[in-house]
């Protein structure tokens, strides 16, 4: 009898570990990974109406040293994009800085372009650039973009295409724009995209070229010497009323995930993209940091010594896969130097984008201080005391600001470039009297009770022998729970969620959902809800597994979100 019990116990243990192996071995650990890789065909046509073609050529003729267009002056022109025998209503705009003429080919009457598709897409991409190869170091840009992809760093899709432009065919670089479809493709989701406020630089560039053509460098250095470097929101479409506070927070974020790694990879060959005005990021609202996106590296391998990879070998199929993909995108082959650079980078495991864990959550407050302020500075700030935005002339004189004005500040589209020297920026304030607490905790004891107070976001992860946990959440408006990582099999979680919030706490936090399973894997997860007052109770983000939802109001259940997740509901 004892033997049977013992064998049964052993069998259960073996079954447990077998289930665990079968389940977790088939799930890649979550991170920002591509849902799909576009396969853009090599031929694209731009079709103009006569009047719009005239607009385009007139604009080109205006671009000279005496009449330079800033970014805000570059108007969109209606065109039709012909791709794969389909006609797509679109708009184009000339790309490039006013000080760099390599984006314009006057002899052939073409230029680098921004393109946005109105009623269609090209392999899932709705916004992209068509770049003259000479402006982006020819095939080097294709190579480096593919290399950053291989290292799993979020990178826009890039390849050579043949563009039919009126009666001529022009070889150009097709490069995906970092916008909403990019975020979806990399399993990031809707979030602020940020970049250095380059419009300020551009304004000063134009001014110095007009006033001091012979001594541009001295003029430009003088004009920008007192610049307070601030970030702006690039994806204007994100700035809805409910997202304004999150967008504001993202501009104040001073933590960049794996920033040193990103700099080390790019500094020798693609340093142009590391400058403030060319930097590009997205904001991760769950881990609370910015993440670098490769952009505009101006890639150059002149100083690379091929001796560094003579004895370096790539294992597996990395080299073959890279060769094949590079050939498709570049319409050429890897030369010895590029192959050497590839070996040099991919054989160093430290170059790969590291998957996030609970230890990576940023708990530091997003703060900027007033030490750099001058008397003529205007800024927008947010008060958590009354959940309102304010426009300030100095630290002590502020007035309420509506969302329209705040949006102009956040996007850098305000009247920054008047004859005055006033800078309008976004800045945090001492008005934030209500402080949000961020806490990380690893659950080590079974049947433990976790309390989440008002104005608190708690991050949890679990040891694998935990079977049950109790969660008491005090506020549905200002309390949040985020669960990260692999969960024990057959875990039971009991949620007691109160609904006693005051109006003062509303709209204070983002994300809106009370409970988020983030980058998680689980099997036979049981969730029990009691007195659930959340409008959006649950979100599963980049997670996989099977779950049973108990006592969740049907109306609430319909609002649950499975984003970039593979979830099986258990009845």
C-alpha positions in Angstrom: 0.0 0.0 0.0 2.8 2.4 1.0 4.6 1.5 -2.3 1.5 2.4 -4.3 1.1 5.8 -2.5 4.8 6.5 -3.1 4.6 5.6 -6.7 1.4 7.7 -7.1 3.2 10.6 -5.5 6.2 10.2 -7.8 3.9 10.0 -10.8 2.2 13.2 -9.8 5.5 15.0 -9.4 6.7 13.7 -12.7 3.5 14.7 -14.4 3.8 18.2 -12.9 7.3 18.7 -14.3 6.3 17.2 -17.6 3.4 19.6 -17.9 5.7 22.4 -17.0 8.3 21.4 -19.5 5.8 20.9 -22.3 4.1 24.2 -21.5 7.0 26.5 -21.0 9.4 24.9 -23.4 7.0 25.8 -26.2 6.7 29.4 -25.3 9.4 31.9 -26.1 10.0 34.2 -23.2 8.0 37.3 -24.0 9.6 40.6 -25.0 9.2 43.0 -27.8 9.3 40.7 -30.8 8.0 41.1 -34.3 4.6 39.6 -34.9 5.6 39.4 -38.5 8.4 40.7 -40.8 7.1 42.6 -43.8 8.0 41.4 -47.3 7.7 44.6 -49.3 8.0 44.1 -53.0 10.7 46.1 -54.8 8.5 48.2 -57.1 6.5 51.3 -56.1 5.0 54.0 -58.3 4.0 57.6 -57.3 1.3 59.1 -59.5 0.5 62.8 -59.5 -2.3 64.9 -60.7 -0.9 67.7 -62.9 -1.6 70.5 -60.4 0.0 68.6 -57.6 3.1 67.7 -59.7 3.5 71.5 -60.3 3.3 72.1 -56.5 6.0 69.5 -55.9 8.4 71.0 -58.5 7.7 74.6 -57.3 8.6 73.5 -53.9 11.8 72.0 -55.0 12.7 75.2 -56.9 12.2 77.2 -53.6 14.7 75.1 -51.8 17.9 77.1 -51.9 20.1 79.0 -49.4 18.0 82.1 -49.5 14.6 80.4 -49.1 14.7 77.3 -47.0 11.6 75.5 -45.7 11.4 74.4 -42.1 9.6 71.2 -41.2 6.4 73.0 -40.3 6.4 74.8 -43.7 6.7 71.6 -45.7 3.2 71.0 -47.0 1.7 67.6 -47.8 0.8 66.9 -51.4 -1.9 64.5 -52.6 -0.7 61.6 -54.7 -1.6 58.0 -55.6 0.7 55.2 -54.6 0.6 52.2 -57.0 1.7 49.0 -55.2 1.1 45.4 -56.3 -1.3 46.6 -58.9 -3.4 48.5 -56.3 -4.0 52.2 -56.2 -3.7 53.8 -52.7 -4.8 57.3 -51.9 -1.7 58.9 -50.2 0.1 62.1 -49.3 3.8 62.9 -49.6 6.1 65.5 -48.1 9.8 66.3 -48.8 12.1 64.8 -46.1 15.3 66.1 -44.7 17.0 68.9 -42.9 17.3 72.3 -44.6 21.1 72.2 -44.2 21.6 68.9 -46.0 21.0 68.9 -49.7 21.8 65.2 -50.1 18.0 64.5 -49.7 17.4 66.4 -53.0 18.4 65.4 -56.5 17.8 68.5 -58.5 19.2 67.0 -61.7 16.4 64.3 -61.8 13.8 66.4 -60.0 13.3 63.9 -57.1 13.8 64.1 -53.3 13.6 61.9 -50.2 10.0 61.8 -49.1 7.7 61.1 -46.2 4.7 59.0 -47.3 1.4 58.4 -45.5 -1.2 56.0 -47.0 -4.8 57.2 -46.5 -6.9 54.2 -47.4 -4.6 51.2 -47.5 -1.2 49.8 -46.5 1.9 48.2 -47.9 2.4 44.9 -46.1 0.9 46.3 -43.0 2.9 49.5 -43.1 0.9 52.8 -43.4 3.6 55.4 -43.1 7.2 55.3 -44.4 10.0 57.2 -45.9 11.5 56.9 -49.4 15.1 58.0 -49.1 17.7 58.8 -51.7 20.4 56.2 -51.0 23.2 58.7 -50.9 21.6 60.4 -47.9 21.7 57.2 -45.9 25.1 55.6 -46.9 23.5 53.3 -49.5 23.4 49.6 -48.5 24.9 50.3 -45.1 21.5 51.5 -43.8 19.9 48.3 -45.0 22.6 46.2 -43.3 22.5 48.0 -40.0 18.7 48.0 -39.7 18.7 44.2 -40.4 21.6 43.8 -37.8 19.6 45.7 -35.1 16.6 43.5 -35.9 18.7 40.4 -35.6 19.9 41.6 -32.1 16.1 42.0 -31.3 16.3 45.8 -30.9 13.0 47.4 -32.1 13.9 48.7 -35.5 11.9 50.0 -38.5 11.8 47.7 -41.5 14.2 48.9 -44.2 15.0 47.8 -47.8 15.8 49.0 -51.3 12.9 49.7 -53.8 12.6 50.9 -57.3 10.3 54.0 -57.3 8.6 55.0 -60.6 8.5 58.8 -60.4 6.8 60.2 -63.5 8.8 58.8 -66.4 11.9 57.8 -64.5 12.7 54.9 -62.1 14.7 55.9 -59.0 16.4 53.5 -56.6 15.4 54.5 -53.1 15.4 53.2 -49.5 12.0 52.2 -48.2 12.0 52.7 -44.4 9.0 52.1 -42.1 8.1 55.1 -39.9 8.1 54.6 -36.2 4.3 55.0 -35.6 1.3 52.9 -34.6 1.7 50.0 -37.0 5.3 49.7 -36.0 4.3 49.5 -32.3 1.7 46.8 -33.2 4.2 44.8 -35.3 6.7 44.8 -32.4 4.0 43.8 -29.8 4.5 47.1 -27.9 0.9 48.5 -28.2 -0.4 52.1 -28.2 2.0 54.3 -26.3 3.9 57.6 -26.7 6.7 57.8 -29.3 9.2 60.4 -28.4 12.0 62.1 -30.2 14.4 65.0 -29.6 12.8 68.4 -30.2 14.7 68.8 -33.5 12.4 71.6 -34.7 14.2 74.0 -32.4 17.5 73.0 -34.0 16.0 73.3 -37.5 14.8 76.8 -36.8 18.2 77.9 -35.6 19.8 76.2 -38.6 17.7 78.2 -41.0 18.3 81.4 -39.1 22.1 81.0 -39.2 22.2 80.0 -42.8 20.3 83.2 -43.7 22.2 85.5 -41.4 25.7 84.1 -41.4 26.3 81.7 -44.3 30.1 82.0 -44.1 30.3 81.4 -40.4 27.4 78.9 -39.9 29.1 76.8 -37.1 29.8 79.7 -34.8 26.3 81.2 -35.3 24.6 77.8 -34.7 26.7 77.0 -31.6 25.9 80.4 -30.1 22.1 80.1 -30.9 21.8 76.7 -29.2 24.2 77.2 -26.3 21.3 77.7 -23.8 19.0 75.1 -25.2 17.1 73.0 -22.6 16.9 69.6 -24.3 13.3 68.3 -24.0 11.5 65.4 -25.7 8.4 65.8 -27.8 5.6 63.4 -28.7 5.9 62.3 -32.3 2.6 60.3 -32.7 0.1 63.1 -32.4 -2.8 60.6 -32.8 -2.0 59.2 -29.3 -2.9 62.5 -27.7 -6.5 61.9 -26.8 -7.9 63.4 -23.6 -7.4 60.2 -21.6 -3.8 59.8 -22.7 -2.5 63.3 -21.9 -1.1 62.6 -18.5 0.6 59.5 -19.7 2.1 61.5 -22.6 3.2 64.1 -20.2 4.9 61.5 -17.9 6.7 60.0 -20.9 8.4 63.3 -21.7 9.7 63.5 -18.2 11.0 59.9 -18.1 14.8 60.0 -17.4 15.3 56.3 -17.4 16.2 54.5 -20.7 16.2 50.7 -20.8 19.6 49.3 -21.7 20.8 52.7 -22.9 24.5 51.9 -22.5 24.1 48.7 -24.5 22.4 50.6 -27.3 25.1 53.4 -27.3 27.9 50.8 -27.3 26.4 49.0 -30.3 26.0 52.2 -32.4 28.7 54.6 -31.3 31.4 53.4 -33.7 29.4 52.9 -36.9 26.0 54.6 -36.4 26.6 57.5 -34.0 24.5 60.0 -36.0 21.3 58.4 -34.5 22.6 58.9 -30.9 22.5 62.7 -31.1 19.7 64.4 -29.2 17.8 65.7 -32.2 17.9 62.3 -33.9 17.2 60.1 -30.9 13.9 58.2 -31.0 12.1 56.2 -28.3 8.9 54.7 -27.2 7.6 54.8 -23.6 6.8 51.6 -21.8 4.1 52.6 -19.3 4.3 49.3 -17.4 8.0 49.1 -16.8 8.2 52.9 -16.6 11.1 53.6 -18.9 12.0 54.8 -22.4 13.3 52.3 -25.0 15.6 53.2 -27.8 14.5 52.7 -31.4 17.2 52.6 -34.0 16.9 55.6 -36.4 19.1 57.6 -38.8 22.5 56.2 -37.9 24.3 57.5 -41.0 26.2 54.2 -41.0 29.9 54.2 -41.8 32.5 51.3 -41.6 35.6 53.2 -42.7 37.5 52.7 -39.4 36.5 49.0 -39.0 39.4 46.6 -38.8 38.5 43.3 -40.3 41.2 41.6 -38.2 38.8 41.6 -35.3 36.7 38.8 -36.7 39.3 36.6 -38.5 38.9 33.8 -35.9 35.2 34.4 -35.2 32.6 31.9 -36.2 28.8 32.1 -36.2 27.1 29.0 -35.0 23.7 27.8 -36.3 21.8 29.3 -39.2 22.3 33.0 -38.2 24.7 33.7 -41.1 22.7 31.9 -43.8 19.4 33.6 -42.7 21.0 37.0 -42.5 22.6 36.5 -46.0 19.2 35.6 -47.5 17.3 38.4 -45.9 20.0 41.0 -46.7 20.0 39.8 -50.4 16.2 40.3 -50.6 16.3 43.8 -49.0 19.5 45.2 -50.6 19.3 43.5 -54.0 23.0 42.6 -53.4 25.3 40.3 -51.4 27.2 40.7 -48.2 30.8 41.7 -48.8 33.6 40.6 -46.6 33.6 43.7 -44.5 29.9 43.6 -43.8 30.1 39.9 -43.0 32.9 40.6 -40.6 30.9 43.4 -38.9 28.0 40.9 -38.6 30.2 38.3 -36.9 31.7 40.9 -34.6 28.3 42.0 -33.3 26.1 38.8 -33.2 28.7 36.7 -31.5 28.7 39.0 -28.5 25.7 37.9 -26.4 25.8 41.2 -24.5 24.6 43.0 -27.7 21.2 41.3 -27.7 18.2 43.1 -26.4 17.5 41.6 -22.9 14.0 40.4 -22.1 12.4 42.4 -19.3 11.9 41.0 -15.8 10.4 42.4 -12.6 13.9 43.5 -11.5 13.9 45.9 -14.5 10.9 47.9 -13.4 11.8 51.5 -12.9 10.6 52.7 -9.5 12.3 56.1 -9.6 10.0 59.2 -10.0 10.0 61.0 -13.3 11.4 64.4 -12.4 12.9 67.5 -13.9 13.8 70.4 -11.7 14.0 74.2 -12.1 17.7 74.5 -12.0 17.9 75.3 -15.7 15.1 77.7 -15.9 15.6 81.3 -17.1 13.3 84.2 -16.5 11.8 84.1 -20.0 10.9 80.4 -19.9 7.3 79.2 -20.3 6.3 75.7 -19.6 3.4 73.3 -19.1 3.1 71.3 -15.9 0.6 68.9 -14.3 -0.8 69.1 -10.8 -1.8 65.8 -9.2 -3.5 67.7 -6.4 -6.4 68.6 -8.7 -5.6 66.5 -11.8 -5.2 69.6 -14.1 -2.6 71.0 -16.5 -1.2 74.5 -16.0 0.8 76.9 -18.2 3.4 78.7 -16.2 5.6 81.8 -16.8 7.7 80.9 -13.8 7.5 78.6 -10.9 4.9 80.8 -9.1 2.7 82.3 -11.8 0.5 79.6 -13.4 -2.9 79.4 -15.1 -5.0 76.5 -16.1 -4.2 75.0 -19.6 -6.7 73.2 -21.8 -5.8 70.0 -23.5 -5.4 71.7 -26.9 -2.7 74.0 -25.6 -1.0 71.1 -23.7 -1.0 69.0 -26.9 0.9 71.9 -28.7 3.5 71.9 -26.0 3.9 68.1 -26.0 4.3 67.9 -29.8 6.6 70.9 -30.2 4.0 72.6 -32.4 3.6 75.6 -30.3 4.8 79.1 -31.2 8.3 78.4 -30.3 10.0 80.2 -33.2 8.8 83.7 -32.8 11.3 86.6 -32.7 11.4 86.3 -28.9 13.8 84.0 -27.2 11.1 82.3 -25.1 11.3 78.6 -24.9 8.1 76.7 -24.3 8.7 73.3 -22.7 7.2 70.6 -20.6 8.3 70.4 -17.0 7.4 68.6 -13.8 6.3 70.7 -10.9 6.2 70.9 -7.1 2.4 71.0 -7.5 2.5 67.2 -7.5 1.4 66.8 -3.9 -0.2 63.4 -4.3 2.7 61.0 -4.8 2.2 57.6 -6.5 4.1 54.7 -4.9 5.7 51.9 -7.0 6.6 48.7 -5.2 8.1 45.4 -6.3 7.6 42.1 -4.4 8.4 38.5 -5.0 5.8 36.1 -3.4 7.7 33.4 -1.5 5.0 32.2 1.1 1.9 30.3 0.2 -1.6 31.6 1.0 -0.2 35.1 1.6 -2.4 38.2 1.7 -1.2 41.3 -0.3 -2.6 44.7 0.4 -2.5 47.4 -2.3 -3.3 50.8 -0.9 -4.6 53.9 -2.6 -2.1 55.7 -4.9 0.0 52.5 -5.1 1.1 50.3 -8.0 2.4 47.0 -6.9 4.5 44.6 -9.1 4.4 40.9 -8.2 6.3 37.8 -9.3 6.0 34.3 -7.9 8.2 31.4 -6.7 7.1 28.3 -8.5 5.8 26.4 -5.4 3.1 28.9 -4.6 -0.5 27.5 -4.9 -2.7 30.4 -3.6 -2.6 34.1 -2.9 -5.1 36.7 -1.7 -5.1 40.3 -3.1 -6.9 43.2 -1.3 -7.0 46.3 -3.5 -8.2 49.5 -1.8 -9.0 51.7 -4.7 -10.2 51.1 -8.3 -9.0 54.5 -9.5 -5.6 54.8 -8.0 -4.5 51.3 -7.1 -2.9 48.9 -9.7 -1.5 45.4 -9.7 0.9 44.2 -12.4 2.0 40.5 -12.4 5.2 39.7 -14.3 6.8 36.5 -15.4 6.1 32.7 -15.3 3.4 31.7 -12.8 3.2 28.4 -10.9 0.9 25.8 -12.5 -2.6 25.7 -11.0 -2.2 29.0 -9.1 -5.3 30.4 -7.5 -5.6 34.2 -7.0 -8.4 35.7 -5.0 -9.1 39.4 -5.6 -11.0 41.6 -3.2 -11.4 45.0 -4.9 -13.1 47.9 -3.1 -14.8 50.8 -4.9 -14.7 53.7 -2.6 -12.8 56.3 -4.6 -13.2 60.0 -4.4 -13.4 62.2 -7.5 -10.0 63.6 -6.7 -8.4 60.2 -7.6 -10.0 59.8 -11.0 -7.9 59.6 -14.1 -4.8 59.8 -12.0 -3.2 56.6 -13.3 -2.3 54.9 -16.4 -2.7 52.0 -17.3 -6.5 52.1 -16.7 -6.9 48.4 -15.9 -6.8 47.3 -12.3 -4.9 44.0 -12.9 -2.3 43.4 -15.7 -0.6 40.1 -16.5 2.6 41.3 -18.2 5.0 39.0 -20.1 3.5 36.0 -18.2 3.1 32.3 -18.9 0.7 30.2 -16.9 -1.3 27.0 -16.9 -4.7 26.4 -15.2 -4.7 29.8 -13.6 -7.8 30.4 -11.4 -8.9 34.0 -10.8 -11.6 34.7 -8.3 -13.2 38.2 -8.1 -15.2 39.7 -5.2 -16.9 43.1 -5.4 -15.1 44.1 -8.5 -15.5 47.8 -9.2 -13.0 48.2 -12.0 -14.2 49.5 -15.4 -11.4 47.6 -17.1 -10.5 44.9 -14.6 -8.0 42.8 -16.5 -5.4 42.9 -19.2 -3.2 40.2 -20.5 -0.2 41.6 -22.4 2.3 39.5 -24.3 1.2 36.5 -22.2 0.3 32.9 -22.8 -1.7 30.2 -21.0 -5.0 28.9 -19.8 -7.2 30.8 -17.2 -10.5 30.5 -15.5 -12.4 33.7 -14.6 -14.6 33.2 -11.6 -17.3 35.6 -10.5 -16.4 38.2 -13.0 -19.4 40.3 -14.0 -20.3 39.5 -17.6 -20.3 43.2 -18.5 -16.8 43.5 -17.0 -15.7 40.2 -18.6 -16.5 41.6 -22.1 -14.1 44.4 -21.4 -11.1 42.2 -20.7 -8.3 42.7 -23.1 -6.0 40.0 -24.5 -3.3 42.0 -26.3 -0.5 40.1 -28.1 -1.5 37.1 -26.0 -2.5 33.5 -26.6 -5.1 32.8 -23.9 -7.4 29.8 -23.5 -10.4 30.4 -21.3 -11.4 27.5 -19.0 -15.1 27.1 -18.3 
